[in-house]
Amino acid sequence: MTYFVYMILTKHNDKYISYVGYTNNLENRLKLHNTSKGAKFTKGKKWKIIYKKKYLVKSSAMKDEYKLKKDYKLRNNIKFNYLNK
């Protein structure tokens, strides 16, 4: 089975907000976030995937998800690169 670490982005009150997670079904997970059935933090907003990385081992995906969640400098770099394409 494959797993993905992903970062999604939305604009709320003229401010960009990101969320990081991991899943084994990226399309379904995004659909859950956008229909307010995903994580509590993501409810009521429209999200776009701006980063994804594929893993073959769940524990590796979980470790990298944790690192990305905590590394705000890296998250801001990903946001900056996405917004300035």
Secondary structure, DSSP 8 states (H G I E B T S, - for coil): --EEEEEEEEEETTEEEEEEEEES-HHHHHHHHHTT-S-GGGTTS--EEEEEEEESSHHHHHHHHHHHHH-HHHHHHHHHHHHT-
